Amino acid sequence: MTEETHNAPVEPNAVEGPLDLVRLSLDERIYVKLRGDRELHGKLHVLLLFPAYDGHLNMVLGDVEETITVVEINEETYEEVIRNITVLESQWNFTSEKNTSNEERR
Amino acid sequence: MQQPPQQERSPTEFLSNVIGRPVVVKLNSGVDYRGILSCLDGYMNIALEQTEEWVNGQLKNKYGDAFIRGNNVLYISADKTRKREPLNIQ
């Protein structure tokens, strides 16, 4: 019925999409911010010429460090204590992650 | 049966006007990202430049380039408080 429903792209001939930013980050160390105050540092891989990410932002990272940030309350002083816990340190390829909330090129 | 008038201002038009300009992107978590809107797609995936991360009104982080996955986006707003940078995207 409506003709405009198919016109999803903002510019008709815009080759540039946000995912190009991810593509430009291939083979670089990236910072991925995840849900639940977790974050990853790792290198975005290229696997046999195929980029190691997809449109869902599933990604293959190498040399990953995962950090979880927790806020604890000191029972005596009632001060908030922010703790960063390193959960995962991989030396080799690892990790496919979804639910990225924010990703930054380093 | 109603034929709405052809509106000059559509969401798409707003977005194309705001590309290359300073924006505030609020996520569902309440965190604000302020930066120059490089581009976006139909999922509301967003690429920002000169990004600042604001949590509870406080600047928490700065990123050169940032990709925001569209599912997290609550809104995109033109940021009039920030000086416009001379950036030609296309």
Backbone of each chain as ProteinMPNN parsed JSONL, in Angstrom:
{"seq_chain_A": "MTEETHNAPVEPNAVEGPLDLVRLSLDERIYVKLRGDRELHGKLHVLLLFPAYDGHLNMVLGDVEETITVVEINEETYEEVIRNITVLESQWNFTSEKNTSNEERR", "coords_chain_A": {"N_chain_A": [[0.825, -1.189, 0.0], [1.608, 1.381, 1.064], [4.165, 3.33, -0.329], [6.486, 4.149, 0.753], [7.584, 2.495, 2.576], [9.708, 0.895, 1.916], [11.86, 2.457, 1.7], [14.256, 2.462, 3.43], [17.032, 3.282, 3.709], [18.824, 6.281, 4.469], [20.124, 7.943, 2.656], [19.837, 7.447, -0.767], [21.991, 6.52, -2.387], [23.926, 6.079, -0.534], [26.787, 4.672, 0.351], [28.083, 4.497, 2.654], [27.681, 3.165, 5.776], [26.91, 2.741, 9.275], [28.141, 0.352, 9.948], [30.387, 0.281, 8.443], [32.248, 1.545, 9.932], [32.92, -0.375, 11.777], [34.038, -2.189, 10.066], [36.303, -0.778, 9.284], [37.706, -1.054, 11.558], [38.81, -3.51, 11.566], [41.311, -5.873, 12.359], [42.328, -4.31, 14.302], [42.798, -3.255, 17.707], [39.979, -3.163, 19.71], [37.471, -1.605, 21.734], [34.816, -2.802, 23.479], [31.741, -2.127, 24.754], [29.586, -3.667, 26.943], [26.348, -4.966, 27.92], [25.369, -4.842, 31.388], [27.521, -3.706, 32.774], [29.925, -4.667, 31.756], [32.957, -5.024, 29.972], [34.99, -5.325, 27.032], [38.274, -5.673, 25.835], [39.938, -6.142, 22.875], [41.292, -7.705, 19.91], [39.971, -7.194, 16.766], [39.306, -9.659, 14.566], [40.454, -10.859, 11.343], [39.419, -13.473, 9.466], [40.77, -15.696, 7.386], [40.528, -13.94, 5.166], [37.904, -13.269, 5.547], [35.881, -10.967, 7.161], [35.633, -10.827, 10.687], [33.089, -10.353, 11.828], [29.545, -9.717, 11.941], [26.338, -8.591, 10.695], [24.81, -8.593, 12.971], [26.526, -7.774, 14.803], [27.872, -9.827, 16.008], [31.044, -10.941, 16.912], [34.435, -11.876, 16.364], [37.055, -11.946, 18.488], [40.476, -11.476, 19.37], [43.073, -12.074, 21.806], [41.737, -11.262, 24.232], [40.503, -9.229, 26.833], [38.34, -9.292, 29.459], [36.381, -7.242, 31.458], [34.637, -6.757, 34.46], [32.681, -4.424, 36.087], [31.927, -3.677, 39.36], [29.906, -2.177, 41.838], [30.421, -1.843, 45.149], [29.292, -1.59, 48.536], [30.865, -0.375, 51.264], [30.58, -1.816, 54.398], [31.062, -0.608, 56.822], [31.783, 2.093, 56.455], [29.957, 2.857, 54.643], [30.711, 3.692, 52.192], [30.869, 3.915, 48.671], [32.412, 1.489, 46.785], [34.246, 1.02, 43.979], [34.903, -1.658, 41.981], [37.003, -3.206, 39.685], [36.955, -6.105, 37.932], [38.921, -8.415, 36.409], [37.941, -10.757, 34.223], [38.42, -12.485, 32.127], [41.188, -13.468, 30.316], [42.477, -13.981, 27.366], [44.836, -15.667, 25.35], [44.709, -16.328, 22.798], [42.62, -16.602, 19.869], [39.242, -16.078, 20.573], [35.952, -15.941, 21.88], [32.806, -14.987, 20.909], [30.612, -12.402, 20.772], [27.509, -10.939, 21.607], [24.919, -8.486, 21.855], [26.136, -6.01, 22.09], [26.554, -2.792, 23.341], [27.929, -0.552, 22.79], [30.626, 0.432, 20.842], [33.998, 1.008, 20.317], [36.591, 2.349, 18.371], [40.052, 1.883, 18.709]], "CA_chain_A": [[0.0, 0.0, 0.0], [2.448, 2.577, 1.136], [5.371, 3.146, -1.129], [7.692, 4.624, 1.418], [8.074, 1.557, 3.581], [10.944, 0.244, 1.502], [12.953, 3.418, 1.642], [14.931, 2.495, 4.719], [18.262, 4.067, 3.806], [18.633, 7.722, 4.535], [20.519, 8.428, 1.349], [19.673, 6.309, -1.668], [23.262, 5.96, -2.857], [24.912, 6.156, 0.54], [27.49, 3.422, 0.584], [28.576, 4.544, 4.015], [26.796, 2.859, 6.874], [27.635, 2.662, 10.543], [28.944, -0.869, 10.029], [31.69, 0.53, 7.826], [33.16, 1.9, 11.025], [33.415, -1.644, 12.317], [34.925, -2.767, 9.047], [37.568, -0.06, 9.351], [38.401, -1.444, 12.781], [39.352, -4.863, 11.443], [42.727, -6.023, 12.648], [42.736, -3.341, 15.323], [42.256, -3.512, 19.041], [38.769, -2.378, 19.918], [36.879, -1.603, 23.058], [33.392, -3.083, 23.337], [31.021, -1.961, 26.006], [28.488, -4.626, 26.932], [25.356, -4.827, 28.993], [25.738, -5.356, 32.693], [28.803, -3.147, 33.215], [31.05, -5.491, 31.327], [33.618, -4.492, 28.791], [36.01, -6.161, 26.409], [39.311, -5.146, 24.962], [40.442, -7.246, 22.067], [41.598, -7.39, 18.523], [38.941, -7.665, 15.844], [40.06, -10.504, 13.654], [40.097, -11.201, 9.967], [39.62, -14.911, 9.366], [40.886, -16.143, 6.005], [40.0, -12.853, 4.349], [36.538, -12.906, 5.918], [35.829, -10.157, 8.385], [35.132, -11.645, 11.788], [31.909, -9.786, 12.466], [28.408, -9.727, 11.021], [25.384, -7.511, 10.88], [24.308, -8.593, 14.351], [27.656, -7.425, 15.666], [28.674, -10.933, 16.504], [32.429, -10.63, 16.578], [35.513, -12.751, 16.846], [38.15, -11.124, 18.996], [41.642, -12.177, 19.888], [43.753, -11.439, 22.947], [40.641, -10.539, 24.859], [40.432, -9.023, 28.273], [36.992, -8.912, 29.855], [36.355, -6.613, 32.77], [33.327, -6.481, 35.038], [32.748, -3.381, 37.103], [30.889, -3.796, 40.383], [29.912, -1.159, 42.891], [30.118, -2.426, 46.458], [29.169, -0.595, 49.595], [31.602, -0.731, 52.47], [29.558, -1.92, 55.453], [31.357, 0.279, 57.947], [31.774, 3.511, 56.104], [28.904, 3.052, 53.644], [31.255, 4.282, 50.984], [30.787, 3.088, 47.476], [33.721, 1.042, 46.307], [34.129, 0.534, 42.603], [35.92, -2.69, 41.729], [37.096, -3.749, 38.331], [37.405, -7.493, 37.996], [39.273, -8.995, 35.111], [37.357, -12.093, 34.202], [38.931, -13.349, 31.068], [42.324, -13.002, 29.529], [42.806, -15.064, 26.444], [46.025, -15.408, 24.555], [44.419, -16.603, 21.405], [41.272, -16.282, 19.392], [38.193, -16.506, 21.476], [34.856, -15.032, 22.115], [31.856, -14.29, 20.066], [29.77, -11.667, 21.715], [26.394, -10.194, 21.069], [24.41, -7.494, 22.793], [27.015, -4.87, 22.29], [25.83, -1.537, 23.447], [28.732, 0.535, 22.27], [31.914, -0.089, 20.447], [34.847, 2.129, 19.964], [37.871, 2.009, 17.754], [41.191, 2.451, 19.438]], "C_chain_A": [[0.872, 1.258, 0.0], [3.743, 2.321, 0.393], [6.62, 3.415, -0.319], [8.287, 3.608, 2.38], [9.413, 0.944, 3.208], [12.135, 1.189, 1.552], [13.632, 3.542, 2.996], [16.186, 3.361, 4.73], [17.98, 5.557, 3.77], [18.985, 8.353, 3.199], [20.413, 7.244, 0.388], [21.0, 5.696, -2.105], [24.342, 6.046, -1.789], [25.538, 4.788, 0.747], [27.899, 3.337, 2.053], [27.47, 4.221, 5.002], [27.608, 2.807, 8.143], [28.545, 1.441, 10.616], [30.295, -0.724, 9.331], [32.721, 0.92, 8.872], [33.749, 0.646, 11.653], [34.386, -2.27, 11.33], [36.3, -2.09, 9.08], [38.371, -0.436, 10.585], [38.97, -2.85, 12.709], [40.842, -4.854, 11.672], [43.236, -4.984, 13.645], [42.183, -3.77, 16.662], [41.069, -2.589, 19.264], [38.32, -2.518, 21.364], [35.385, -1.789, 22.866], [32.744, -2.962, 24.697], [29.77, -2.826, 25.941], [27.473, -4.275, 28.001], [25.938, -5.327, 30.301], [27.122, -4.929, 33.133], [29.97, -4.077, 32.915], [31.687, -4.835, 30.115], [34.726, -5.417, 28.318], [37.02, -5.283, 25.7], [39.825, -6.319, 24.147], [40.662, -6.811, 20.64], [40.549, -8.02, 17.622], [39.607, -8.386, 14.686], [39.574, -10.46, 12.223], [40.421, -12.677, 9.816], [39.606, -15.326, 7.904], [40.188, -15.179, 5.052], [38.559, -12.478, 4.696], [36.563, -12.066, 7.183], [35.114, -10.921, 9.486], [34.033, -10.919, 12.554], [30.767, -9.903, 11.465], [27.442, -8.606, 11.384], [24.737, -7.468, 12.245], [25.337, -8.059, 15.331], [28.147, -8.608, 16.486], [30.094, -10.664, 16.053], [33.351, -11.729, 17.068], [36.678, -11.857, 17.24], [39.295, -12.019, 19.437], [42.28, -11.382, 21.005], [42.796, -10.611, 23.777], [40.882, -10.376, 26.351], [39.022, -8.553, 28.583], [37.03, -8.368, 31.271], [34.912, -6.421, 33.209], [33.505, -5.441, 36.126], [31.595, -3.563, 38.081], [31.031, -2.66, 41.378], [29.514, -1.851, 44.18], [30.02, -1.319, 47.478], [29.874, -1.123, 50.839], [30.654, -0.7, 53.655], [29.819, -1.008, 56.636], [31.209, 1.741, 57.574], [30.649, 3.864, 55.144], [29.406, 3.755, 52.401], [31.041, 3.331, 49.813], [32.183, 2.754, 46.988], [33.527, 0.466, 44.916], [35.257, -0.447, 42.341], [35.865, -3.134, 40.29], [37.69, -5.145, 38.405], [37.712, -7.974, 36.591], [38.856, -10.454, 35.105], [38.114, -13.008, 33.265], [40.145, -12.703, 30.437], [42.726, -14.132, 28.624], [44.031, -14.679, 25.655], [45.729, -15.565, 23.072], [42.982, -16.24, 21.082], [40.226, -16.831, 20.343], [36.895, -15.813, 21.104], [34.045, -14.607, 20.892], [30.858, -13.639, 20.991], [28.645, -10.966, 20.98], [26.001, -9.155, 22.108], [25.42, -6.395, 23.098], [26.182, -3.614, 22.428], [26.627, -0.407, 22.827], [30.096, -0.024, 21.934], [32.755, 1.05, 19.944], [36.138, 1.637, 19.371], [38.985, 2.632, 18.561], [42.329, 2.689, 18.474]], "O_chain_A": [[0.861, 2.061, -0.932], [4.333, 1.243, 0.476], [7.703, 2.952, -0.676], [9.363, 3.826, 2.937], [10.171, 0.522, 4.082], [13.284, 0.758, 1.457], [13.589, 4.596, 3.63], [16.39, 4.114, 5.682], [17.035, 6.023, 3.134], [18.247, 9.187, 2.675], [20.864, 6.147, 0.714], [21.117, 4.473, -2.183], [25.532, 6.083, -2.102], [24.898, 3.866, 1.253], [28.039, 2.251, 2.615], [26.452, 4.91, 5.062], [28.839, 2.827, 8.109], [29.592, 1.478, 11.263], [31.224, -1.491, 9.583], [33.913, 0.658, 8.717], [34.925, 0.611, 12.014], [35.424, -2.81, 11.714], [37.328, -2.747, 8.922], [39.571, -0.173, 10.657], [39.55, -3.335, 13.681], [41.549, -3.945, 11.237], [44.444, -4.809, 13.805], [41.23, -4.544, 16.744], [41.151, -1.383, 19.032], [38.734, -3.418, 22.094], [34.752, -1.005, 22.158], [33.147, -3.612, 25.661], [28.988, -2.728, 24.996], [27.698, -3.42, 28.857], [26.873, -6.128, 30.321], [27.829, -5.693, 33.791], [30.879, -4.243, 33.728], [31.013, -4.168, 29.331], [35.312, -6.177, 29.089], [36.675, -4.291, 25.058], [40.115, -7.38, 24.699], [40.28, -5.718, 20.223], [40.274, -9.218, 17.702], [40.374, -7.796, 13.925], [38.439, -10.078, 11.936], [41.564, -13.09, 10.013], [38.559, -15.311, 7.257], [39.357, -15.582, 4.238], [38.044, -11.478, 4.195], [37.207, -12.434, 8.165], [34.106, -11.584, 9.24], [34.047, -10.877, 13.784], [30.994, -10.157, 10.282], [27.709, -7.789, 12.265], [24.182, -6.445, 12.646], [25.068, -7.909, 16.523], [28.766, -8.427, 17.534], [30.319, -10.21, 14.932], [33.075, -12.412, 18.054], [37.213, -11.108, 16.422], [39.095, -13.171, 19.824], [42.061, -10.178, 21.138], [43.009, -9.419, 23.999], [41.395, -11.269, 27.025], [38.558, -7.548, 28.045], [37.633, -8.96, 32.166], [34.069, -5.976, 32.43], [34.379, -5.568, 36.984], [30.43, -3.6, 37.683], [32.138, -2.24, 41.712], [28.409, -2.382, 44.297], [30.594, -0.243, 47.306], [29.523, -2.17, 51.383], [29.996, 0.31, 53.903], [28.895, -0.669, 57.375], [30.586, 2.522, 58.293], [30.415, 5.04, 54.864], [28.629, 4.343, 51.648], [31.036, 2.109, 49.966], [33.024, 3.635, 46.804], [32.741, -0.459, 44.712], [36.432, -0.101, 42.466], [34.793, -3.403, 39.749], [38.806, -5.33, 38.889], [36.86, -7.938, 35.704], [39.356, -11.269, 35.88], [38.404, -14.16, 33.587], [40.121, -11.528, 30.071], [43.265, -15.139, 29.083], [44.238, -13.509, 25.332], [46.413, -15.004, 22.216], [42.25, -15.666, 21.888], [40.352, -17.947, 20.846], [36.817, -15.156, 20.066], [34.55, -13.955, 19.978], [30.324, -14.28, 21.896], [28.821, -10.467, 19.869], [26.683, -8.979, 23.118], [25.528, -5.922, 24.23], [25.212, -3.417, 21.697], [26.055, 0.59, 22.387], [30.643, -0.852, 22.661], [32.281, 1.94, 19.237], [36.706, 0.638, 19.81], [38.876, 3.762, 19.035], [43.391, 3.164, 18.877]]}, "seq_chain_B": "MQQPPQQERSPTEFLSNVIGRPVVVKLNSGVDYRGILSCLDGYMNIALEQTEEWVNGQLKNKYGDAFIRGNNVLYISADKTRKREPLNIQ", "coords_chain_B": {"N_chain_B": [[-8.613, 5.399, 4.97], [-8.204, 8.011, 5.153], [-6.241, 10.463, 3.694], [-3.219, 11.382, 4.543], [-1.739, 14.604, 4.699], [0.961, 15.399, 2.563], [3.718, 15.481, 4.326], [6.172, 17.852, 5.034], [8.158, 17.498, 6.888], [9.606, 14.731, 7.824], [10.556, 11.876, 9.844], [12.751, 10.681, 8.589], [13.689, 12.789, 7.085], [14.44, 14.538, 9.058], [16.572, 13.103, 10.132], [18.383, 12.999, 7.97], [18.964, 15.651, 7.78], [20.442, 16.032, 10.025], [22.732, 14.662, 9.894], [26.227, 14.691, 10.097], [26.205, 16.674, 11.917], [26.298, 17.952, 15.333], [25.031, 15.753, 17.783], [22.873, 14.405, 20.34], [22.719, 11.234, 21.587], [20.566, 9.242, 23.208], [20.576, 6.374, 25.17], [18.714, 3.373, 25.993], [19.492, 2.699, 28.529], [19.855, 5.105, 29.728], [22.176, 6.463, 29.461], [23.971, 9.07, 27.891], [25.235, 9.845, 24.688], [27.258, 12.11, 23.203], [28.111, 13.64, 20.205], [29.479, 13.96, 16.855], [27.338, 13.146, 14.315], [28.097, 10.646, 12.213], [26.993, 8.668, 10.49], [24.057, 6.638, 9.958], [21.89, 3.733, 10.063], [19.054, 1.727, 8.923], [18.475, 0.222, 11.155], [18.926, 1.883, 13.165], [21.494, 1.727, 14.014], [24.422, 3.48, 14.82], [27.033, 5.654, 13.896], [29.352, 7.592, 15.508], [31.398, 10.508, 15.79], [34.068, 12.071, 17.602], [33.183, 11.507, 20.236], [31.452, 11.836, 23.291], [30.843, 10.428, 26.445], [28.221, 10.586, 28.58], [27.164, 10.195, 31.818], [24.66, 10.357, 34.114], [24.682, 13.175, 33.898], [27.375, 13.661, 34.008], [30.546, 13.875, 32.506], [31.986, 10.995, 31.359], [33.687, 9.632, 29.657], [35.688, 9.754, 26.682], [35.577, 9.138, 23.255], [37.163, 8.526, 20.141], [36.044, 7.533, 17.64], [32.868, 6.05, 17.614], [30.732, 3.266, 17.654], [27.353, 2.642, 17.866], [25.113, 0.231, 18.786], [22.002, -0.295, 17.276], [19.774, -1.261, 18.726], [19.918, -0.316, 21.267], [19.242, 2.313, 21.263], [17.414, 5.071, 22.359], [16.664, 7.739, 21.678], [17.569, 10.183, 19.143], [18.915, 13.312, 19.174], [19.188, 16.656, 18.025], [22.052, 18.497, 18.841], [22.246, 21.45, 20.212], [23.821, 22.762, 21.938], [26.407, 22.337, 21.431], [29.236, 23.391, 19.665], [29.253, 23.634, 16.198], [31.217, 21.544, 14.194], [33.423, 21.894, 11.45], [32.761, 19.606, 9.394], [32.781, 17.594, 6.68], [31.025, 15.014, 5.553], [30.334, 13.578, 3.274]], "CA_chain_B": [[-9.255, 6.214, 3.935], [-7.695, 9.377, 5.213], [-4.968, 10.67, 3.015], [-2.523, 12.42, 5.293], [-1.044, 15.554, 3.825], [2.375, 15.121, 2.369], [4.392, 16.337, 5.28], [7.507, 18.254, 4.663], [9.113, 17.048, 7.885], [9.471, 13.335, 8.207], [11.711, 11.435, 10.633], [13.887, 10.483, 7.691], [14.238, 14.083, 6.71], [15.152, 15.032, 10.239], [17.856, 12.405, 10.268], [19.345, 13.395, 6.938], [19.403, 17.006, 8.089], [21.267, 16.082, 11.225], [23.989, 13.953, 9.624], [27.358, 15.615, 10.073], [26.005, 17.72, 12.925], [26.357, 17.433, 16.712], [23.793, 15.15, 18.264], [22.85, 13.652, 21.585], [22.053, 9.939, 21.444], [20.271, 8.655, 24.509], [20.329, 4.936, 25.139], [17.689, 2.909, 26.929], [20.07, 2.677, 29.869], [19.897, 6.465, 30.251], [23.465, 7.08, 29.154], [23.973, 9.951, 26.728], [26.435, 9.958, 23.871], [27.267, 13.344, 22.429], [29.165, 13.624, 19.193], [29.078, 14.31, 15.495], [26.697, 11.98, 13.695], [28.686, 10.315, 10.904], [25.984, 8.016, 9.669], [23.201, 5.677, 10.653], [21.175, 2.87, 9.127], [17.658, 1.473, 9.241], [18.345, -0.368, 12.491], [19.377, 2.916, 14.1], [22.927, 1.655, 14.308], [24.908, 4.85, 14.688], [28.463, 5.935, 14.019], [29.591, 8.936, 16.029], [32.778, 10.98, 15.907], [34.331, 12.981, 18.734], [32.096, 11.114, 21.117], [31.557, 11.971, 24.742], [29.886, 9.583, 27.161], [27.711, 11.308, 29.751], [26.348, 9.389, 32.724], [24.103, 11.213, 35.178], [25.134, 14.546, 33.732], [28.821, 13.79, 34.164], [31.347, 13.341, 31.397], [32.694, 9.814, 31.858], [34.644, 9.072, 28.712], [35.708, 10.315, 25.328], [35.997, 8.183, 22.233], [37.331, 9.139, 18.827], [34.917, 7.035, 16.862], [32.072, 5.089, 18.382], [29.603, 2.619, 16.992], [26.31, 2.315, 18.831], [24.191, -0.743, 18.212], [20.721, 0.396, 17.214], [18.751, -1.71, 19.672], [20.06, 0.411, 22.525], [18.986, 3.743, 21.091], [16.102, 5.613, 22.684], [16.418, 8.83, 20.729], [18.659, 11.006, 18.604], [18.478, 14.693, 19.268], [20.177, 17.638, 17.581], [22.702, 19.093, 20.013], [22.498, 22.862, 19.897], [24.765, 23.334, 22.891], [27.769, 22.073, 21.004], [29.617, 24.133, 18.487], [29.317, 22.761, 15.034], [32.558, 21.388, 13.635], [33.385, 21.845, 9.982], [32.999, 18.232, 8.96], [32.028, 17.186, 5.496], [31.042, 13.556, 5.571], [30.241, 12.938, 1.954]], "C_chain_B": [[-8.75, 7.646, 3.965], [-6.368, 9.457, 4.487], [-4.211, 11.763, 3.753], [-1.798, 13.363, 4.354], [0.428, 15.203, 3.732], [3.188, 16.043, 3.258], [5.806, 16.642, 4.823], [8.527, 17.654, 5.62], [8.805, 15.623, 8.296], [10.66, 12.973, 9.094], [12.951, 11.252, 9.772], [14.541, 11.798, 7.326], [14.997, 14.713, 7.867], [16.539, 14.416, 10.331], [18.853, 12.85, 9.206], [19.809, 14.83, 7.155], [20.465, 17.03, 9.177], [22.591, 15.321, 11.042], [25.126, 14.966, 9.446], [27.261, 16.712, 11.107], [26.121, 17.104, 14.321], [25.0, 16.916, 17.176], [23.994, 14.608, 19.682], [22.104, 12.36, 21.287], [21.813, 9.398, 22.842], [19.966, 7.179, 24.337], [19.237, 4.581, 26.142], [18.196, 2.882, 28.367], [20.112, 4.06, 30.51], [21.194, 7.189, 29.97], [23.328, 7.915, 27.882], [25.292, 9.861, 25.995], [26.3, 11.21, 23.025], [28.407, 13.29, 21.44], [28.612, 14.051, 17.853], [28.53, 13.043, 14.833], [27.309, 11.715, 12.325], [27.641, 9.706, 9.995], [25.146, 7.085, 10.536], [22.485, 4.831, 9.62], [19.751, 2.606, 9.64], [17.428, 0.809, 10.583], [18.625, 0.66, 13.587], [20.764, 2.611, 14.656], [23.519, 3.011, 13.976], [26.421, 4.867, 14.765], [28.628, 7.387, 14.432], [31.08, 9.242, 15.988], [32.861, 11.936, 17.084], [33.316, 12.754, 19.852], [32.428, 11.354, 22.585], [30.462, 11.126, 25.38], [29.477, 10.285, 28.45], [26.802, 10.398, 30.562], [25.922, 10.276, 33.88], [24.642, 12.638, 35.095], [26.625, 14.753, 33.897], [29.524, 13.178, 32.966], [32.196, 12.186, 31.911], [33.816, 9.37, 30.943], [34.597, 9.843, 27.405], [36.218, 9.249, 24.382], [36.162, 8.933, 20.915], [36.175, 8.795, 17.919], [34.17, 6.031, 17.711], [30.958, 4.557, 17.507], [28.587, 2.27, 18.064], [25.329, 1.369, 18.162], [22.767, -0.227, 18.378], [19.702, -0.008, 18.262], [18.803, -0.942, 20.984], [19.565, 1.848, 22.455], [17.556, 4.091, 21.479], [15.773, 6.765, 21.753], [17.716, 9.455, 20.243], [18.152, 12.432, 18.588], [19.572, 15.601, 18.738], [20.725, 18.354, 18.809], [23.056, 20.536, 19.697], [23.525, 23.471, 20.839], [26.196, 23.194, 22.411], [28.053, 22.815, 19.701], [29.75, 23.181, 17.303], [30.729, 22.728, 14.472], [32.443, 21.352, 12.125], [33.736, 20.452, 9.486], [32.131, 17.932, 7.749], [32.125, 15.688, 5.362], [31.078, 13.01, 4.16], [30.836, 13.813, 0.866]], "O_chain_B": [[-8.838, 8.389, 2.988], [-5.491, 8.61, 4.659], [-4.526, 12.944, 3.605], [-1.296, 12.939, 3.313], [1.048, 14.768, 4.702], [3.328, 17.233, 2.978], [6.519, 15.786, 4.298], [9.643, 17.334, 5.211], [7.851, 15.362, 9.029], [11.664, 13.685, 9.098], [14.058, 11.617, 10.168], [15.765, 11.915, 7.264], [16.045, 15.333, 7.686], [17.534, 15.099, 10.571], [20.03, 13.056, 9.502], [20.919, 15.19, 6.763], [21.287, 17.945, 9.236], [23.453, 15.336, 11.921], [24.987, 15.961, 8.735], [28.127, 17.585, 11.177], [26.05, 15.885, 14.476], [23.968, 17.559, 16.983], [25.115, 14.391, 20.142], [20.978, 12.392, 20.789], [22.763, 9.127, 23.577], [19.191, 6.789, 23.463], [18.887, 5.374, 27.015], [17.417, 3.025, 29.309], [20.376, 4.179, 31.707], [21.305, 8.391, 30.212], [22.659, 7.518, 26.928], [26.352, 9.807, 26.618], [25.362, 11.357, 22.24], [29.533, 12.938, 21.791], [27.453, 14.446, 17.725], [29.192, 12.005, 14.804], [27.071, 12.469, 11.382], [27.428, 10.166, 8.873], [25.485, 6.792, 11.682], [22.471, 5.169, 8.436], [19.312, 3.176, 10.639], [16.311, 0.826, 11.101], [18.568, 0.35, 14.777], [21.162, 3.184, 15.671], [23.161, 3.622, 12.969], [27.02, 4.18, 15.592], [28.108, 8.295, 13.784], [31.915, 8.35, 16.132], [31.867, 12.527, 17.504], [32.681, 13.689, 20.339], [33.542, 11.102, 23.042], [29.318, 11.108, 24.925], [30.317, 10.544, 29.313], [25.797, 9.895, 30.059], [26.763, 10.878, 34.547], [25.013, 13.229, 36.109], [27.096, 15.89, 33.925], [29.15, 12.112, 32.478], [33.031, 12.372, 32.797], [34.799, 8.791, 31.405], [33.605, 10.493, 27.073], [37.181, 8.544, 24.684], [35.404, 9.854, 20.611], [35.422, 9.668, 17.487], [34.778, 5.251, 18.444], [30.334, 5.285, 16.734], [28.94, 1.658, 19.072], [24.781, 1.672, 17.102], [22.369, 0.217, 19.455], [18.857, 0.798, 18.652], [17.824, -0.925, 21.73], [19.478, 2.526, 23.479], [16.604, 3.483, 20.991], [14.722, 6.77, 21.111], [18.786, 9.287, 20.829], [17.084, 12.718, 18.048], [20.754, 15.352, 18.971], [19.976, 18.764, 19.695], [24.037, 20.812, 19.006], [24.042, 24.558, 20.584], [27.096, 23.857, 22.926], [27.236, 22.855, 18.782], [30.29, 22.08, 17.415], [31.359, 23.771, 14.295], [31.467, 20.833, 11.584], [34.898, 20.167, 9.194], [30.903, 18.011, 7.804], [33.199, 15.152, 5.086], [31.804, 12.052, 3.892], [30.84, 13.427, -0.303]]}, "name": "protein", "num_of_chains": 2, "seq": "MTEETHNAPVEPNAVEGPLDLVRLSLDERIYVKLRGDRELHGKLHVLLLFPAYDGHLNMVLGDVEETITVVEINEETYEEVIRNITVLESQWNFTSEKNTSNEERRMQQPPQQERSPTEFLSNVIGRPVVVKLNSGVDYRGILSCLDGYMNIALEQTEEWVNGQLKNKYGDAFIRGNNVLYISADKTRKREPLNIQ"}
